[in-house]
């Protein structure tokens, strides 16, 4: 023994040897791998309340236990949040006995004697103190990462569906941003998105100037030919809707209304971008304009808002923000490029999402347009500051010019393929002007052999087919295939709902365990994943998407808790 080396007696020497052995065992990959595999296979995640008297949204996890291998992503994220908020205690219960027995069989050669007993103690210590906690951290981190990736995917899909909702074109829209104390902000927006008028009315509490407000709205409807009212679904939305329905019954004009998800409108209205766009308006007026415009062209308006503020995800504040932002930005870019933009009307934020265009070039395009007037050809883009040949090559196919010098500029045909497209038209005896008149229907039927023709035109067959599709239906909008929003003329309240009622609704949000559906009663109803279809589905996205119009049956209504349970399995009812 040596006091200099910090070992005073035999007992300390044995304890030190035990610690060294325990650490050596814990570092052996073989045992860690076995422990990890066994815990994933047979482990349980348990959650309990730190104080059961506290009411919270985590009550279903106050006595929770579920096999690790069966844990759903949304449960992992909910438990993590409950633990972070110090409502829940969480622990991973591993099959300790099985893991330790396995390690003993591997490490203890002779089962009798003092050495075997010491090794048993060492192995147990190594597992409990070193291997077990490390594996628990590892597994929980892995569960969280998987859950976050799944949530990001769902968020991305929801965002794509929201951005790709069809525009309601050709309408003068009244944007209505509801509120109580500060009054309801109104903005009249013409068919092109230009704000024609703004005002504030006070039909709700505490002022309750209902009749005065109705008269103001009636005058606006008559003056501007308003045919659609876009109402935000925030505070005082229900009260505003009641007034609108009463008003519509009092006027001869055919006017409809839509409840619009206003998530992100307040974020936009207070942003630097909104200030630049509407310097003369206050935040309420900007918000009302945004609510009107997101009905006319959801994509063009929603790209101005941080995707995380749009309100179609779950637990987005709990996950890796960098990964989330990158994924959502990618979704927005894909949607914008899929639809394309009108070069002469698109805003700088919208242009910035086009392939090859950054924020600086987008601002330069708008500045060039304001200084020199509307673009007449795509080639003019090359005159824009900092937009070189490479950027032009990337972006040109996504830029549309309506009524320009070359009818092909209104299509998604890339300038590189103009020569081939013009040769095709000439060969088939068509004039390019026919494109501007609505396209050349059934041109595909005029081609006897696409492979032969593609060879003659010195292009690939897929390129030829793309050109043909575009000539048949120039600048087709992929959003046209999506379901249109439900337009309303009457109102339904939550207390009006009865079990068994069949209604049409719009899917507002899809999450891991179901979908929230707007059925026109201000409070969205939940369709649980088990109530979506007769066949087994792993995820709600297999059955529905954001923006889908679905038929639902009311299962239960809890007015006090503001909960509506719905089912889509209504075949037997009909």
C-alpha positions, 0 to 999 in steps of 0.5 A, spaced: 500 500 500 502 507 498 499 513 501 503 517 496 499 514 490 492 515 494 491 508 496 491 507 504 489 500 505 486 493 501 479 496 501 481 502 497 485 498 493 479 493 491 474 499 490 479 502 485 480 496 482 472 495 481 472 502 478 477 501 473 474 494 471 467 498 471 469 503 466 473 498 462 467 494 461 462 500 460 467 502 454 466 495 451 462 496 444 459 489 445 456 490 451 453 497 450 450 495 443 447 489 447 444 494 452 442 498 447 438 493 442 435 490 448 432 496 451 430 498 444 426 492 444 424 491 451 424 497 454 419 502 457 418 509 457 414 511 463 412 518 465 408 521 471 406 527 474 410 531 479 404 533 482 397 530 480 393 536 483 396 540 477 391 541 471 395 541 465 394 539 458 399 533 460 394 529 464 394 523 459 401 522 461 400 522 469 400 515 469 403 513 462 407 507 460 409 504 453 414 500 450 419 504 447 419 500 440 411 502 439 412 510 441 409 515 437 413 521 435 407 526 437 407 522 444 415 523 445 415 530 443 409 531 448 412 528 454 419 532 452 415 538 453 411 536 459 418 534 462 421 541 460 416 545 463 417 541 470 410 538 470 412 530 468 417 526 471 420 521 465 424 515 466 426 509 461 425 502 464 430 498 461 430 490 462 436 490 467 436 483 469 437 480 462 442 485 460 446 484 467 445 476 466 448 477 459 454 481 461 455 476 467 455 470 462 460 473 458 465 476 463 465 471 469 468 464 467 468 461 474 461 462 477 464 460 484 468 464 489 469 471 491 472 473 485 465 471 481 461 475 487 466 481 486 465 481 478 457 481 479 458 487 483 462 490 478 458 488 472 452 491 476 455 498 478 458 498 471 451 498 468 447 502 473 452 507 473 455 508 466 452 504 461 445 504 463 444 512 464 448 513 457 444 508 453 438 512 456 440 519 454 442 515 447 435 512 446 431 518 448 435 523 444 434 518 438 427 518 439 427 525 439 430 526 433 426 521 429 420 524 432 422 531 430 424 529 423 417 526 422 414 532 425 418 536 420 415 532 414 408 533 416 409 540 417 412 540 410 407 536 407 401 541 411 405 547 408 405 545 401 398 543 401 396 550 404 401 554 399 398 550 393 391 552 395 387 555 389 386 562 388 380 565 388 381 570 382 377 575 379 373 578 385 373 584 389 375 582 396 373 585 403 378 583 408 376 583 415 380 583 421 376 582 427 377 584 434 373 587 440 376 593 444 380 596 438 375 595 433 374 590 426 379 593 421 377 592 414 381 593 407 378 593 400 382 589 395 381 589 388 382 583 383 389 585 382 391 585 390 391 593 390 388 596 396 382 600 394 380 603 401 381 601 409 377 603 415 375 601 422 368 599 425 366 597 432 360 592 431 363 588 437 363 589 445 364 594 448 362 599 443 357 594 440 355 599 434 352 594 430 347 598 425 353 603 424 358 598 422 353 594 417 351 601 414 359 602 413 360 595 410 354 596 405 356 602 402 363 599 401 360 593 398 356 598 393 361 602 392 367 597 390 362 591 387 365 587 393 363 579 392 367 576 397 368 577 405 375 574 407 374 574 415 380 572 420 379 566 424 382 570 431 379 573 436 371 576 435 371 572 429 364 568 431 361 575 433 363 578 426 361 572 423 354 573 426 354 580 424 356 579 417 350 573 416 345 578 418 348 583 413 348 579 407 340 577 409 339 585 408 342 586 402 340 585 394 347 584 392 350 576 392 356 576 397 359 570 400 364 570 406 370 565 408 373 564 414 380 564 413 386 562 417 389 568 419 395 565 422 401 569 421 397 575 419 399 579 425 407 577 424 407 580 417 403 586 419 408 588 424 414 586 419 419 590 416 416 588 409 409 590 411 412 597 413 415 597 406 409 595 402 404 599 406 408 605 409 401 609 410 397 603 414 397 601 421 398 594 423 391 593 423 390 595 416 396 591 413 393 585 417 386 586 414 389 587 407 393 580 408 387 576 410 384 579 403 390 577 399 391 570 402 384 568 399 386 571 392 392 568 392 395 564 398 401 563 395 403 570 393 401 572 400 403 567 405 411 567 402 411 573 406 410 570 412 415 566 416 413 558 415 413 557 422 408 562 424 403 559 419 400 555 424 400 548 420 405 544 425 405 541 431 411 542 437 415 546 432 418 550 437 421 544 441 425 542 435 431 543 431 430 550 429 435 550 423 433 543 420 425 546 421 427 552 417 431 549 412 426 544 410 420 549 410 424 554 406 425 548 401 418 547 401 416 554 399 421 554 394 418 548 391 411 550 391 413 557 388 417 554 382 412 549 381 407 554 380 411 560 377 410 567 378 408 573 373 414 577 372 410 584 372 406 583 378 410 579 383 413 582 389 420 581 391 419 576 397 415 572 392 421 573 386 426 571 391 424 564 392 425 563 384 431 558 382 437 562 381 434 569 384 436 571 391 433 577 395 438 582 392 436 580 385 429 580 387 429 587 389 433 589 383 427 586 378 422 590 382 426 596 381 427 595 374 420 594 373 418 600 377 423 605 373 422 602 366 415 599 366 412 592 365 417 587 362 415 585 355 420 579 354 424 574 358 430 577 355 429 583 358 431 580 365 438 580 363 438 588 363 437 587 371 443 589 375 446 583 378 442 578 374 447 574 369 446 569 364 447 563 369 441 566 373 437 567 367 438 560 365 436 558 372 430 562 373 427 564 366 422 558 365 419 560 372 417 567 370 411 568 366 409 575 362 402 575 360 401 579 353 408 580 352 412 580 345 413 573 345 407 568 346 412 563 349 414 568 355 407 566 358 408 559 358 413 554 362 417 553 356 424 555 357 427 560 352 432 554 350 427 550 347 423 556 344 427 554 337 424 547 338 417 550 340 417 554 334 419 549 329 414 544 332 408 550 331 411 551 324 411 544 322 404 542 325 401 549 321 400 553 327 401 560 329 404 562 336 398 567 337 394 561 338 398 560 345 395 567 347 388 565 345 388 560 350 392 554 347 392 549 342 388 544 344 389 537 342 395 538 339 398 532 341 393 528 337 396 531 331 403 528 332 403 521 329 410 519 332 413 523 338 420 519 338 421 521 330 419 528 331 423 529 337 429 527 333 427 531 327 427 537 332 434 535 335 430 535 342 429 529 347 422 526 347 421 528 354 422 535 352 417 535 346 412 532 351 413 538 356 412 543 350 406 540 347 403 540 354 404 547 355 402 549 348 395 545 350 394 549 356 399 555 357 401 557 364 397 552 367 396 552 374 397 546 378 393 549 384 387 549 379 386 541 381 386 543 389 379 543 392 376 550 392 375 553 399 367 553 402 364 559 401 358 561 406 352 565 406 350 562 413 352 561 420 352 555 425 354 555 432 357 550 436 351 549 440 347 547 434 351 541 433 348 534 434 351 527 434 349 524 427 349 531 423 353 530 417 357 536 415 362 539 410 369 541 412 376 544 410 382 540 413 386 546 417 391 542 420 394 534 420 398 532 426 400 525 427 394 522 431 389 526 426 386 532 423 383 538 425 377 540 420 373 547 420 366 545 420 364 553 420 363 553 428 369 557 429 372 551 433 375 546 429 373 539 430 378 533 431 378 527 426 382 521 430 386 517 425 382 511 427 376 515 424 378 517 417 377 510 414 375 503 414 382 501 412 388 501 417 393 507 416 399 509 419 399 516 419 393 521 417 396 524 411 395 517 408 387 519 408 387 527 408 391 533 407 391 541 409 385 544 404 382 538 403 374 538 403 371 532 407 364 530 409 364 528 416 359 526 422 359 529 429 360 524 434 360 528 440 360 535 442 363 538 449 361 545 449 365 547 456 371 544 453 370 546 446 371 539 443 368 537 437 369 529 435 368 528 428 368 521 424 369 521 416 366 514 416 359 515 415 358 510 409 353 506 413 349 513 415 347 514 408 
